[in-house]
């Protein structure tokens, strides 16, 4: 898989970056990663998809090689900036069909992009998108008013996340089988170590995504999410893990019942099932997009 770098100086004053395959005339998959990761963290899956699709991997604010850009600009603004970056490069791909693919945070941002611009993508596959049920959204809004939501469990864990290791091999040894990396294929963990870490100024390697920014994303939420989801007309398939967040199956079921264009498939594995079994994930994605 050959990937070329791209960049876009955004309207938010920060430069977004990513990688893409050279245009070949095949359909294009626009991919957005999960919080704390970057596009190339998913290389075991993406290599399989590259057999049938061109790929455009977009790293959001503070992830991968994109600029940190200060405080998190918010879920909806992130969707605007990702749309802006894609629009700056879409001409390279001519009239090829464009499909959305996103994991977790990136899945929700992909959905927000479709809600803003229905003609942006023909179809979408969302991988364990963190869709919060309406009742949960109400509690989030209430706790945000009193200043508590930014201190939720995921945000607190992110702030305490280890960010430095002596080298990439030490990072792999430390992370293997732990937390969100439990069950990951070795090649997926190696991709994370290679592309989500960078040389540290004092030696060793450190996270590209600062734990403070990761925590800010966990401490925010996409307001008016269900109004946005109701506007999506694109054929959309949600793939979600059998060991995902407890609230997610309920939210996915609600969306499927309310929108005939949305369907779902339960996958073996957890929130990062595509890092556990990239082959089965690629088959599901390819079947729906094709």
N, C-alpha and C positions, 0 to 999 in steps of 0.2 A: 504494500500500500504506500503510494507516494503522496506525501502531504506538503503543501506549500503554505508559508505564513501569509496572513493578511492582517491589516490594521485599519482602524477607522477612528479619526478624531471626532468624538461625539459632541452633540449639543450641550451635554452636561459638563464639558470641559475636561473630560478624561478620555484617554484613548483605549478603545476596545480592540482586542486582538484574538486571533484564533488561527486555525489551519483549515485547509481545504484540499481536496483532490483536484487535479487539473481537469477542466471541463472536457467531457467525452461525448456529450449528447445524450447520455443516459438520464433517467430521473434523478433528482437531487434530494437528499435527506438533509434537512436543517436540524442540527442536534444541539440541545442544551443540557448541560450537566446538573448534578445535584449540588447542594450547598456544601462548600468545603472541598469540592473536587475540581476537575477541569475536564475539557472534552477528551483529551488523550488518555485520561484515567481508564476509559472504557475501550481501549484498543482491542482486547480479545473479541468483543462484540463487533466493533466497527470494521475490523479486518474482514469478518465474514460478510457484513453488509456491503463492503466495497466491491465485492464480486458482481453485484447487480446495480449498485447506485453510485453516483457521485456523492461526496460528503462535504458538508459545510459545518465545521465545528466552531461554535461561538462561545467564548469564555466571558462570563459576565464580570461586572465590576469587582476588582480585587481578586479574581480567580485566574489561574493559569498565568499568562503574561500580560493580562489586562491591568491597567492602572488601578491603584487602590481607590483614588478619587474621594477620600474623606469618608464621612458617614454614609451608610447605606442609603441609596436614593429611593428605596421602596419597591415593592413588587410591580406595581403598575408602571412606574417610571422605568424600571428594568425592562419590561416588555416593550416600551416605546423605544428604548435605546437599542435593543436587539433588533427590532424592526428596522430602525434607522441603519444599523450596520449591515443588515442583509440587503436593504434597498441599494446601498452603495456598491454592492458587489453582484447583485442579481443579474445584471446585464451580461456578465460573462457566460451565463448558462443558457442564454437564448430563450427558446420556447419550451425547454424541458419541463416536465411536471415537477412541482416542488412539494415535498411532504415534510411534515413536522414530526420530530421525535424528541422526547425530553424525559428526563428522569427526575422524580421527586420535586424539588424546587423548580428545576428546569421544565418539568412537565406542566406545572401550574403556569409558569411564565409563557410556555408555548400556547396554552389555552387562552391566556389573556391576549396574546398576539392575535390569535384567530378571532377573538371577540371584537377586537379593535378593527381588524381588517379581514373580512370574510374571504376575500379573494387572494389572500397571501399564500395559503396552502390548499392543495386539493384534498388531502387526507391527513390524519394524524394518528400516531401511536404514542400514548402517554404511559410511561413506565412508573408504576407506583407513585402517581402524583399525590402530593399531600393536600387532598381535598378535605377541608374541615366541614363537618355538618353544620347546618344553619344554627342550631342551638349552641354548638361549640363556638361558632363565630360570635354569637351574642355575648357569651361569657368572656371571650377574648376582648371584645370592645369595652365591656364593663370594667374588666380588670385593667385595661389600658388607660381608661379615664382616671383611675386612682393610682396609676403608675406601677402596677404590679406585673403586667404581662411581660415586660422586658426582662423579668427575673424568673421566667419559667425554667423548668428542669433542663430542657435542651440548651437554652441559652447559657445557663450556669455551667453546664458541662463543657460547652464550647470554650468558655472563658478560661477554664482550667486545663484545657487540652495541652498536652506536651507539644512543643513546636520545634524542638532542636534535637538532632542526633549526631553522633560522630561521623556517620556516613550512611549511604542509602541501604547498605546491607544491614546495618544495625537497626534502621527504621523498620525494615521488613521483618526482622526477627522479633522486634518489640510488638509490632502491630498484628502479626499473624494470629488469627483465631480470637482476636479481642474486639469487643464492642461492635461497631458497625462493619468491621472487617471479618467477622466470624463467617466462615463458610466460603470466603473468596478463593477462587482459583489462584495458584501461585503466580500465573502470568498476569492476572488482574492486579494483584498486590505489587508486582514488579512495575507495572505500568503506572500505578499510583506513585511509587517511590521515584520513578524516573521523571514524571511530568508534573506532579503536584508538589514536589520539593525543589528547592533551589540551593545553590551554595550560600552559606551564611558568611557574613562579613568577618567574623572571628574564627572561621574554620568550621568544618562539618557542614551539615545541611539543615534547612529549616523549611517550614510550611510556606508555600507561596501565598495562600490565603491566610491572612492574619486571624487568629482566634477571636479577636475583638469584632472583626467584620462578620465572621461566621455567626457569632453570638447576636449581633444586631439583626441579621436576617431571621434567626430563630425568634428574636424578640419582637419581630414585626409580623404582620399578616396581611393578606390581600383583601382589603375592604371591598364590599359589594361583589364578592366572588360569585355568588349564585346568580346575581343579575347578569354577570359576564358569561357564565356558563350557559344561561338560558338563550343567549344570542348566538351561540355557535351552531352553525348549520352543516359544517363539514362532517363527513363520515369520520368517526373517531372511535378507536379501540383503546380501552384501558386494560393494561396488563398489571395485575397486582399480586404480590406475594402472599402465600398462605400464612406467613408469620410476620405480616406487616403491622403497622400501628393499629391498635384496636378500633379506632374510629373510622379507618379508611374504607373497609368493606361496606359499612352503612352508607357512607357518602357516595361511593361509587354506585351502589344499588339505587340510591335516590336519583342520581343523575341519569342512569340508564332508563329508569321508569318514566322520567319526565321528558326524555328526548329520544325519539325513534332513531336518530342518527348515531347514537352512542351505544356501544356494546362493551362487554368486559369478559376477560378470561382470567381465571385464577391460576397462578403459577406456583410451582414448587419452589420453596425458598423464602427468604426474608425480604426486607425492604430493598436490598441490592441483589435481587435474584439474578439479574443479568450478569453480575460479576461472579456468581456461583455457577451458572450454567449458560454461557453465552450461546452455545449451539441451539438449544431449544428456544431461547429468546429470539435469536436471529430468524429461525424458522417461522415463528409467530409473526414477527414484524414483516418479513418478506411476504408471507401469505396474505396479510391484510393490505399492504401497500401495492401489491401486484394485482 
